[in-house]
Amino acid sequence: MQYRIDPKTGNKLSILGFGCMRFPRNVGLSDVKKTENLIRKAIEVGVNYFDTAYLYPNSEEILGQILAKNGLRDRVYIATKLPLILCKSADDFDKFFNKQLERLQTDHIDYYLIHMIAEVKQWKKLCEWGIKDWIADKKASGKIKQIGFSFHGIRDEFLNLLDIYEWDFCQIQYNYSDENYQAGKAGLKKANQKGLPIFIMEPLLGGKLATGLPKEAIYIFKKINPNLSPAQWALRWLWNQEEITCVLSGMNEYNQLEENIDVANNSLPNMLTESENETYKKVIEVFNSSYKIHCTGCNYCMPCPQGVNIPACFAAYNTSFSMGRIAGMSQYITSTGGFTENQNYASLCIKCGKCEKHCPQHIPIIKSLEDVKKKMEPIWYRLGVKIARTFLHKKSGKKA
């Protein structure tokens, strides 16, 4: 495993971090045993940074349980996050933090983040509630070692946030398709100039850069190096940049862990050749032409009050461009339950706007669902849905 140094503390951090938002599941439930095996293996090979959050369902509890059971707490750095969107007053700081210590079965958090800051005004509101004194107290007691923030806004807001407080680290969304998105390259450079370790989330754009590339893009990669997977190409692009401290990957299968470890063991700053850099440019061109809605599948927009499976709608819509109309329609029908009793398709949207308030990508979800509806719900689909609904409701004795 390669390591990079946190310039603020001297901590030696694995360049591959374990993102805990997407722990393995089995029939909809958390698969604790599989997660335990993955975490033990990751630590065994040198991964020492684990990123979770209050808002990730069961994530903190499972991570804490596994680390405590196996006596691994002292071998890793834990990062978790204050749920900004749930905070209503200063009293919530301790309420959430104490619950997190309990869930994680620990007496301190190594890297604590303010979760999903998008604007300076959000930080100023926290300051009015006394967040600076709260942080100072927690750091003085040793309960928080380092304080940072995860960012989901526009570049200028990020640049201003860097100057408004003495942060210890930051976390940004960044990948080869998002070089100028949100904080972007400019934000990465400035954070580095300020001496901050920088942690990267969504390195594979919610898996899209691993399994969702158009065939033409995959061919371009394979032509240059047939031994590297699309995911490995994406990770190498990040680790090529010396400003990046640690890349977080939500690994929920053994093959993903092994694949990422393999490339992490052989990745150094400035390793890419001129030919490889040109390859990324060609792939981006192909990818952007087929990837219409910038959804990472984080599910912060869920649940929808009307039952719309928003991430599934967007994923199928994007598939219809990257892999063809038939593949997209097949995915749409199955993932939104179009012809079943539990239907989750785009037309159910009533434009309440609840989802847009929580989207870290700032996607115009209402408008995007309209686009999905136009493309993915032709007349034959709407007719089929109506017939299925009538039949299934009649069978169950409900009104259609």
KELUM-251308 format. One record per residue (C-alpha): residue number from 1; chain; y, x, z. Coordinates in pm, 1 decimal, decimal comma, padded with zeros to 6 digits. Layout:
NUM:A:Y:X:Z
...
***
This chain:
1:A:00000,0:00000,0:00000,0
2:A:00348,7:00119,5:-00083,1
3:A:00617,6:00082,7:00185,0
4:A:00995,8:00077,9:00183,6
5:A:01223,3:00140,7:00477,8
6:A:01447,8:-00122,1:00633,6
7:A:01771,4:00080,9:00652,3
8:A:01895,4:-00123,7:00947,9
9:A:01599,9:-00054,6:01176,1
10:A:01386,9:00213,2:01017,6
11:A:01097,1:-00036,6:01003,4
12:A:00836,0:00057,4:00744,9
13:A:00774,9:-00262,9:00546,5
14:A:00500,5:-00328,5:00292,4
15:A:00650,2:-00391,6:-00050,1
16:A:00418,1:-00693,9:-00074,0
17:A:00492,8:-00960,9:00183,8
18:A:00278,3:-01266,0:00255,7
19:A:00464,9:-01589,9:00184,5
20:A:00320,7:-01860,4:00409,9
21:A:00459,1:-02175,4:00246,2
22:A:00150,9:-02236,2:00032,7
23:A:-00143,5:-02164,1:00262,8
24:A:-00482,4:-02275,4:00120,6
25:A:-00568,2:-02645,0:00143,3
26:A:-00895,0:-02833,8:00110,0
27:A:-00892,7:-03204,9:00024,0
28:A:-00526,8:-03217,0:00123,0
29:A:-00577,4:-03053,8:00463,1
30:A:-00496,5:-02698,3:00571,3
31:A:-00796,4:-02468,8:00523,4
32:A:-00758,0:-02257,8:00838,2
33:A:-01074,5:-02051,8:00792,3
34:A:-00985,3:-01949,9:00437,8
35:A:-00629,9:-01872,8:00548,0
36:A:-00760,7:-01659,3:00833,9
37:A:-00979,3:-01455,3:00599,7
38:A:-00687,7:-01402,7:00360,3
39:A:-00450,9:-01292,7:00637,2
40:A:-00704,5:-01056,3:00793,4
41:A:-00774,4:-00898,6:00455,6
42:A:-00404,4:-00865,4:00377,3
43:A:-00336,1:-00687,4:00707,0
44:A:-00644,0:-00468,5:00661,4
45:A:-00504,8:-00331,9:00333,3
46:A:-00153,8:-00278,1:00471,1
47:A:00049,2:-00598,8:00429,6
48:A:00267,8:-00617,5:00740,8
49:A:00538,3:-00878,1:00667,3
50:A:00464,5:-01250,7:00699,3
51:A:00727,2:-01509,7:00607,2
52:A:00704,1:-01867,2:00734,6
53:A:00947,5:-02144,6:00832,6
54:A:00987,0:-02444,9:01060,1
55:A:00982,4:-02671,6:00753,9
56:A:00654,9:-02539,3:00607,3
57:A:00390,5:-02794,4:00717,3
58:A:00151,2:-02640,7:00975,8
59:A:00243,4:-02290,9:00859,6
60:A:00386,7:-02153,7:01183,9
61:A:00104,7:-02300,4:01392,5
62:A:-00167,6:-02160,4:01166,0
63:A:-00009,2:-01815,7:01139,9
64:A:00041,5:-01796,4:01517,2
65:A:-00313,0:-01912,8:01586,0
66:A:-00467,3:-01656,8:01349,7
67:A:-00261,4:-01363,2:01471,2
68:A:-00330,3:-01444,5:01837,5
69:A:-00702,8:-01506,1:01786,6
70:A:-00752,0:-01173,5:01607,4
71:A:-00512,9:-00966,8:01820,0
72:A:-00295,2:-00888,4:01518,5
73:A:00053,5:-00983,1:01639,2
74:A:00160,5:-00625,4:01708,8
75:A:00052,4:-00509,3:01362,7
76:A:00291,5:-00732,7:01169,8
77:A:00651,9:-00840,6:01139,6
78:A:00701,4:-01216,3:01157,0
79:A:00986,2:-01383,3:00970,1
80:A:01065,9:-01749,1:01026,2
81:A:01367,5:-01972,1:00978,9
82:A:01606,9:-02205,2:01159,0
83:A:01595,5:-02539,1:00969,3
84:A:01963,4:-02571,5:00881,1
85:A:01921,8:-02916,9:00724,6
86:A:01783,6:-03055,3:01052,6
87:A:02051,6:-02910,2:01279,8
88:A:02295,8:-03173,4:01409,2
89:A:02448,3:-02985,1:01703,1
90:A:02430,4:-02660,4:01900,4
91:A:02151,2:-02806,2:02113,4
92:A:01922,0:-02789,7:01810,4
93:A:01928,8:-02408,3:01798,2
94:A:01718,5:-02369,8:02112,1
95:A:01516,7:-02682,9:02043,2
96:A:01385,1:-02549,6:01714,1
97:A:01366,5:-02183,6:01816,5
98:A:01165,6:-02248,6:02133,0
99:A:00927,5:-02467,8:01936,2
100:A:00881,6:-02187,2:01685,7
101:A:00797,4:-01934,7:01958,3
102:A:00539,6:-02182,2:02087,5
103:A:00390,4:-02243,2:01744,5
104:A:00374,9:-01873,6:01661,8
105:A:00238,7:-01782,6:02006,2
106:A:00487,0:-01498,8:02043,2
107:A:00781,0:-01403,9:02264,0
108:A:01003,2:-01279,4:01981,2
109:A:01077,9:-01313,5:01611,1
110:A:01118,6:-00990,2:01416,3
111:A:01319,5:-01131,8:01126,9
112:A:01492,2:-01465,3:01188,3
113:A:01671,1:-01644,6:00905,2
114:A:01917,4:-01929,5:00871,7
115:A:01720,3:-02136,0:00621,0
116:A:01862,9:-02248,5:00286,9
117:A:02231,1:-02159,9:00318,9
118:A:02410,2:-02251,7:-00002,3
119:A:02778,5:-02241,3:00095,8
120:A:03013,2:-02055,1:00329,1
121:A:03121,8:-02387,9:00480,1
122:A:02769,8:-02439,8:00614,9
123:A:02794,6:-02110,9:00804,9
124:A:03141,0:-02203,1:00932,6
125:A:03004,0:-02530,7:01068,8
126:A:02735,1:-02336,9:01255,1
127:A:03006,3:-02106,8:01389,6
128:A:03194,4:-02409,6:01524,6
129:A:02875,5:-02494,3:01714,3
130:A:02859,5:-02142,0:01859,7
131:A:02587,5:-01984,9:01645,0
132:A:02733,6:-01633,3:01680,6
133:A:02711,3:-01639,5:02060,2
134:A:02364,2:-01791,0:02037,0
135:A:02247,0:-01511,6:01806,5
136:A:02404,6:-01245,8:02030,5
137:A:02225,5:-01390,1:02333,9
138:A:01889,0:-01400,7:02158,0
139:A:01926,9:-01045,0:02027,3
140:A:02031,9:-00917,2:02370,8
141:A:01720,4:-01073,2:02525,0
142:A:01498,4:-00930,6:02251,7
143:A:01381,8:-01272,3:02133,9
144:A:01536,4:-01213,2:01791,0
145:A:01522,5:-00861,3:01652,8
146:A:01701,7:-00907,6:01319,3
147:A:01913,9:-01195,8:01189,0
148:A:01951,1:-01290,8:00823,4
149:A:01965,7:-01585,1:00585,1
150:A:01780,6:-01726,8:00286,7
151:A:02013,3:-01824,4:00005,3
152:A:02009,6:-02118,5:-00237,8
153:A:02352,0:-02146,3:-00395,4
154:A:02581,8:-01993,1:-00655,4
155:A:02660,3:-01621,8:-00679,0
156:A:03018,3:-01630,6:-00547,0
157:A:02909,9:-01810,8:-00231,2
158:A:02644,8:-01544,7:-00172,6
159:A:02893,3:-01261,4:-00219,8
160:A:03129,3:-01426,3:00028,7
161:A:02851,5:-01484,7:00281,1
162:A:02769,6:-01115,3:00278,0
163:A:03123,8:-01038,3:00398,2
164:A:03164,4:-01314,6:00655,5
165:A:02917,2:-01183,6:00916,2
166:A:02730,1:-00865,3:01008,8
167:A:02390,6:-00967,5:00875,9
168:A:02080,8:-00755,8:00926,6
169:A:01903,6:-00868,8:00608,1
170:A:01896,7:-01138,6:00339,4
171:A:01644,8:-01325,6:00126,9
172:A:01711,5:-01435,7:-00230,7
173:A:01531,1:-01600,1:-00520,2
174:A:01493,1:-01340,7:-00792,4
175:A:01254,7:-01275,0:-01082,2
176:A:01272,5:-01158,9:-01440,7
177:A:01356,9:-01509,9:-01563,2
178:A:01624,2:-01554,7:-01291,4
179:A:01813,1:-01226,1:-01312,8
180:A:02150,3:-01401,3:-01320,2
181:A:02056,0:-01714,1:-01124,4
182:A:02183,8:-01789,4:-00771,3
183:A:02262,0:-01453,3:-00601,9
184:A:02135,5:-01270,4:-00909,6
185:A:02167,3:-00904,1:-00994,4
186:A:02525,2:-00889,3:-00868,6
187:A:02419,2:-01023,9:-00529,5
188:A:02126,9:-00784,1:-00511,1
189:A:02355,9:-00488,4:-00580,0
190:A:02618,3:-00588,9:-00325,3
191:A:02364,3:-00657,6:-00049,8
192:A:02214,6:-00317,6:-00113,8
193:A:02557,2:-00151,1:-00102,5
194:A:02611,7:-00309,7:00238,1
195:A:02292,1:-00146,4:00359,3
196:A:02085,8:-00463,6:00390,1
197:A:01711,5:-00481,5:00332,7
198:A:01651,7:-00746,6:00066,1
199:A:01353,0:-00979,7:00059,7
200:A:01256,5:-01161,7:-00258,8
201:A:01126,4:-01519,7:-00272,0
202:A:00988,6:-01702,9:-00576,9
203:A:00893,4:-01380,2:-00759,1
204:A:00664,8:-01587,7:-00982,9
205:A:00894,1:-01891,5:-00999,7
206:A:00652,3:-02111,6:-00808,1
207:A:00359,4:-01970,7:-01008,2
208:A:00515,5:-02047,2:-01346,6
209:A:00535,0:-01677,2:-01439,7
210:A:00168,4:-01634,7:-01348,5
211:A:-00005,4:-01938,2:-01495,8
212:A:00264,0:-02131,1:-01680,6
213:A:00369,3:-01892,7:-01955,6
214:A:00347,6:-02007,4:-02317,5
215:A:00063,8:-01846,4:-02515,3
216:A:00316,0:-01654,3:-02724,0
217:A:00463,3:-01492,9:-02410,4
218:A:00117,5:-01397,3:-02281,4
219:A:00038,7:-01240,5:-02618,0
220:A:00356,0:-01029,8:-02601,4
221:A:00252,5:-00890,5:-02261,7
222:A:-00107,9:-00829,4:-02367,3
223:A:00000,8:-00645,4:-02678,8
224:A:00177,8:-00381,0:-02466,4
225:A:-00075,0:-00360,5:-02180,6
226:A:-00389,7:-00578,2:-02190,3
227:A:-00490,0:-00463,4:-01840,7
228:A:-00200,1:-00632,2:-01661,7
229:A:-00187,7:-01003,1:-01581,6
230:A:00135,8:-01203,2:-01622,3
231:A:00171,0:-01206,4:-01241,4
232:A:00143,3:-00828,1:-01226,7
233:A:00407,0:-00792,5:-01497,6
234:A:00640,5:-01009,9:-01288,6
235:A:00583,8:-00810,3:-00969,5
236:A:00624,9:-00475,5:-01143,5
237:A:00965,7:-00585,0:-01274,6
238:A:01079,1:-00641,1:-00916,0
239:A:00930,9:-00328,3:-00760,4
240:A:01086,7:-00122,7:-01035,6
241:A:01421,7:-00190,9:-00862,5
242:A:01481,9:00037,1:-00565,2
243:A:01724,5:-00211,7:-00404,9
244:A:01437,5:-00449,8:-00328,7
245:A:01265,0:-00399,2:00005,9
246:A:00984,1:-00655,0:00003,6
247:A:00853,7:-00916,4:-00240,9
248:A:00705,4:-01233,7:-00090,3
249:A:00405,9:-01387,3:-00262,7
250:A:00242,9:-01716,7:-00162,2
251:A:-00117,3:-01605,2:-00201,5
252:A:-00378,1:-01877,1:-00140,4
253:A:-00676,1:-01736,9:-00331,0
254:A:-00862,8:-01406,6:-00294,4
255:A:-00812,0:-01315,9:-00657,6
256:A:-00435,5:-01352,3:-00612,5
257:A:-00439,7:-01126,1:-00307,0
258:A:-00653,4:-00863,9:-00478,5
259:A:-00445,3:-00876,4:-00795,8
260:A:-00118,8:-00835,0:-00604,4
261:A:-00253,2:-00555,9:-00384,1
262:A:-00377,3:-00368,9:-00689,9
263:A:-00035,5:-00365,9:-00853,8
264:A:00146,2:-00302,9:-00521,6
265:A:-00058,4:00012,6:-00467,7
266:A:00070,3:00152,5:-00795,3
267:A:00432,3:00039,9:-00806,8
268:A:00730,4:00268,3:-00762,4
269:A:01104,2:00244,2:-00833,0
270:A:01208,4:00322,1:-01191,2
271:A:00851,0:00319,3:-01321,3
272:A:00907,0:00093,7:-01623,6
273:A:00930,2:00246,9:-01968,4
274:A:01189,8:00151,6:-02227,0
275:A:00918,4:-00031,1:-02421,9
276:A:00818,8:-00233,4:-02114,7
277:A:01178,3:-00333,6:-02042,6
278:A:01213,3:-00456,1:-02399,2
279:A:00894,1:-00656,2:-02354,5
280:A:01045,7:-00855,7:-02068,3
281:A:01340,9:-00948,5:-02287,6
282:A:01108,8:-01086,8:-02555,8
283:A:00904,8:-01283,6:-02302,6
284:A:01218,1:-01430,6:-02141,5
285:A:01333,8:-01554,0:-02480,6
286:A:01005,2:-01735,7:-02539,7
287:A:00978,9:-01865,0:-02182,0
288:A:01331,9:-02004,3:-02165,4
289:A:01283,1:-02196,3:-02488,1
290:A:00993,4:-02389,9:-02334,3
291:A:01087,1:-02413,2:-01965,8
292:A:01329,0:-02704,4:-01949,9
293:A:01357,1:-02797,2:-01580,8
294:A:01400,3:-02515,7:-01332,0
295:A:01167,9:-02655,6:-01062,5
296:A:00962,1:-02415,8:-00849,0
297:A:00748,6:-02685,5:-00687,2
298:A:00879,9:-02614,2:-00336,8
299:A:00856,4:-02988,1:-00247,5
300:A:01179,2:-02994,8:-00044,8
301:A:01269,8:-03306,7:-00246,7
302:A:00964,8:-03486,6:-00114,7
303:A:00866,4:-03742,3:-00006,2
304:A:01047,1:-03972,1:-00244,5
305:A:01115,9:-04316,7:-00088,1
306:A:00982,0:-04478,8:-00405,8
307:A:00676,1:-04255,4:-00426,8
308:A:00781,0:-04052,8:-00732,3
309:A:00592,1:-03721,9:-00744,1
310:A:00900,8:-03529,2:-00854,5
311:A:00750,1:-03177,1:-00881,9
312:A:00448,1:-03313,3:-01072,7
313:A:00673,9:-03499,6:-01316,8
314:A:00873,3:-03185,3:-01386,0
315:A:00564,7:-02964,8:-01415,6
316:A:00403,8:-03192,2:-01674,7
317:A:00731,9:-03219,9:-01865,4
318:A:00760,0:-02840,5:-01883,6
319:A:00395,1:-02814,8:-01987,7
320:A:00463,0:-03047,3:-02279,0
321:A:00701,7:-02785,2:-02416,9
322:A:00508,8:-02468,9:-02326,5
323:A:00155,4:-02584,4:-02408,7
324:A:00201,8:-02889,4:-02630,2
325:A:00248,2:-03265,2:-02605,3
326:A:-00120,0:-03346,1:-02551,4
327:A:-00156,0:-03100,0:-02261,2
328:A:00167,0:-03228,3:-02109,2
329:A:00067,8:-03595,4:-02135,4
330:A:-00275,7:-03527,6:-01990,4
331:A:-00116,4:-03351,0:-01695,2
332:A:00142,3:-03626,3:-01652,2
333:A:-00112,9:-03907,8:-01647,1
334:A:-00341,5:-03738,0:-01396,9
335:A:-00077,9:-03586,9:-01167,0
336:A:00137,6:-03899,4:-01139,0
337:A:-00150,3:-04147,7:-01108,6
338:A:-00025,8:-04345,6:-01406,6
339:A:-00339,2:-04556,1:-01445,1
340:A:-00437,1:-04574,3:-01078,2
341:A:-00328,3:-04787,5:-00784,8
342:A:-00114,9:-04507,2:-00634,3
343:A:00139,8:-04449,7:-00908,9
344:A:00402,6:-04173,9:-00882,9
345:A:00564,4:-04161,1:-01227,2
346:A:00933,5:-04102,9:-01313,5
347:A:01024,1:-04464,7:-01393,3
348:A:00988,1:-04556,9:-01025,7
349:A:01309,1:-04367,4:-00948,5
350:A:01592,2:-04597,2:-00828,4
351:A:01853,9:-04317,0:-00832,4
352:A:01913,5:-04314,8:-00456,3
353:A:01992,8:-03941,8:-00467,6
354:A:01808,6:-03847,3:-00148,7
355:A:01608,3:-03581,3:-00333,1
356:A:01913,1:-03404,1:-00477,1
357:A:02054,6:-03338,3:-00129,9
358:A:01753,6:-03122,6:-00043,7
359:A:01686,9:-02937,9:-00370,6
360:A:01741,3:-02561,2:-00319,8
361:A:01758,1:-02514,9:-00697,1
362:A:02039,0:-02774,5:-00725,1
363:A:01853,0:-02952,3:-01003,9
364:A:02016,3:-03278,4:-01123,1
365:A:01694,0:-03457,7:-01034,2
366:A:01804,0:-03810,0:-01128,9
367:A:01911,1:-03705,2:-01478,0
368:A:01603,9:-03484,8:-01517,8
369:A:01373,9:-03772,1:-01426,9
370:A:01544,5:-03975,3:-01699,9
371:A:01459,2:-03696,9:-01945,9
372:A:01101,0:-03699,8:-01821,6
373:A:01083,7:-04076,7:-01860,4
374:A:01206,0:-04063,6:-02221,6
375:A:00957,4:-03797,2:-02327,4
376:A:00654,7:-03865,5:-02109,0
377:A:00650,2:-04244,9:-02094,3
378:A:00620,7:-04378,2:-02449,8
379:A:00550,4:-04748,2:-02515,0
380:A:00172,2:-04705,9:-02505,0
381:A:00197,7:-04533,3:-02166,8
382:A:00419,0:-04804,1:-02015,0
383:A:00186,7:-05072,3:-02148,4
384:A:-00116,9:-04890,6:-02006,3
385:A:00052,0:-04854,4:-01666,6
386:A:00137,7:-05226,8:-01660,5
387:A:-00218,4:-05329,0:-01749,7
388:A:-00366,4:-05088,7:-01493,4
389:A:-00131,0:-05208,9:-01220,6
390:A:-00205,4:-05574,1:-01293,0
391:A:-00579,6:-05516,8:-01298,6
392:A:-00592,8:-05302,5:-00985,2
393:A:-00364,0:-05531,0:-00785,8
394:A:-00562,6:-05836,4:-00893,5
395:A:-00880,3:-05661,9:-00784,6
396:A:-00734,2:-05577,0:-00444,3
397:A:-00573,0:-05918,6:-00400,5
398:A:-00215,2:-05781,1:-00408,1
399:A:00071,9:-05902,2:-00621,2
400:A:00145,5:-05690,7:-00927,5
***
